[in-house]
């Protein structure tokens, strides 16, 4: 069952990127050019949605992005860092070869970001690596 969160209902709202919840995973699809203010809003929205929903993973589909600049690359790395601190993981999917080349040329390796060739592979990766405990606590084994 999927659930939409603010900015994700109906057509995209100016300044917001749709965020769709699929179980414990949030799915974000980036299309076309992403303005700096929209990218920053996405970063804030995702952090709030992870906390509110208890999501353990974020899949960001960049197949609709043709050009990535250093700002967007930095935002993607920051999103991965934030989701990690919130006990979730980020997987980037659908990267075009030109986008990958640009990121390397800019020196952006996107630490903390896992990649997959498709959304299905990303979802499976997140299922296989599901954290044992939400909110970062260690699970205590019964003795």
N, C-alpha and C positions, 0 to 999 in steps of 0.2 A: 504494500500500500504506500502511495506517495502522499506527501503533504507539502503544500507550498508555504513559504514564509514571506514576510514583507518584501516587496520588490520582485516577487516571483509569481504574482497572480495575473493572469491574462497576458497582454502584450507588455514588453519591457517598459518600465517607467523611465523617463529621462533622468539620467544621473544614477540609475540603479541597474544592476545586472541580476537576472533571475537566479534564484537559488531553489533547487528542488530537493526535497528529502526523499530518499529511497531507503527505507529501513534505518540503519544507523549511519548511512552515508549521505553526504550532501553533494549534489551534482550542480556544477556551474558550467555553463557554456558561454564562451566569449565569442562574439561575432564582430567582425570588422575592426575599425579603429576604436581603441578604448581611450577616452580622454583621461587626463591625469586625475581630475576630481572624481570621475566615475571609478577609476581603479582604487583610489583611496577609500571611497565609500564602500566598495566591495570588500576591502580588507576589514573595515569596521563591521560591516554586516555579517561577514562570515564568523568573526570572533564571537559576536553576540549570539548568532544562531547556533554555533557549536555549544556554547554554555547553556542556552535555553533548551536545546533539543537533546543534548547528551550524545550528539553524533561522534563517532569514533574515526571517521574518515571523510576526506574531501577529495572529489575528483573534479579537476578543472580541465575541460575540453577546450583546447586552443586550435582546433582544426579550422575554425573560421577566422583566425588571425593571420594576416599576411605579413605584417610588419611589427617587429618588437623593438622598442628602443630601450635604452639603459634604465629609464624610469620604470617601465612595465616589468622588465626583468628583475629589478630590485623589489618591486611590489610582490611579484610571485615568490621570490625568496623569503620575503618578510611574512607572507601568508603561511608558507610552510613552517617557518620558525614559530609563529603564533599558534598554529594548530598543534604543533608538537608540544608546546608548553601547556596547551589545553587538553592533553592526552588524546590527540587525534593525529592522523597521518594524512599527507597530501600526495596525490598521484596526478601528474600532468599527462594528458593524453592528446593524441592527434597532432603532434607537432610536425609542421612542414619542414622539409630539409632546409629551406632558405631561412626559416626562423632559427633552427638549430645552429646553422652556420653563423648567423648574426650574433646569437648569444655567445658563441665561442669567440668570435672576433672582438666582442665587447668585454671579454674576460669574465663573463657571468656564468658560473658553473651551477648555480642554483642549489647550494648545499641544503640538504634536508628534503629535497623534492625528488620523489621517485617518478619514473616515467613508464608509460605503457603505450603500446601501439593502438589500443582500442579501449573503449569504455568497459567492455565485457572483461577484458584482461585486467584492467584496473580494479574492477569490483572483486574479481577472484583474488587478486593480490591482497586487497584489504581484508577479505574474508580469511585468507590463510594466515595473515599476520595480526589477527584481532588481539588487542591487548587483554591481558588476563584480569585487569582490574581498572575500572573507570576512575578518573580523577587522581591518578598517579599513585595511589597507595599500594603497598605490597600486599599481596594476598597471603594470609597466614594459613598454613596447612594445619589441619586438625591432627592432634597427636593421639 
